[in-house]
Structures are given as structure tokens and as C-alpha cells.
Amino acid sequence: MLGLESLSGTALAAALIGLVLLEAIVLYVGYGALESVAGKYVVDFIRGD
């Protein structure tokens, strides 16, 4: 899929760590944006306002 299987042990480990870090950053930014857009509405809905 990404061609990672052709990398050696150390390079494969570094690539996987980089991919996991990139995924974490994308999720952090995405959930932060979602919370800033919909957070107030969800809290108001839960409180019944």
C-alpha cells in the first residue's frame, strides 16, 4: 500500500513512528476543529437549553 515493506528494520520503525505521529496530529487538529464548531451546541443540548 505505502511500500513500507521494502524498508529495513530501523527505517521501517522510523516510518511507522512517523505515520503514527502524523495520524495523532491529524486527529488532534480534526477533533479540535469539530469541538470548536459543535461543542457549544452539544453542551447546550445535553443541558436541555
Secondary structure, 3 states (H helix, E strand, C coil): CCCHHHCCHHHHHHHHHHHHHHHHHHHHHHHHHHHHHHHHHHHHHHHCC
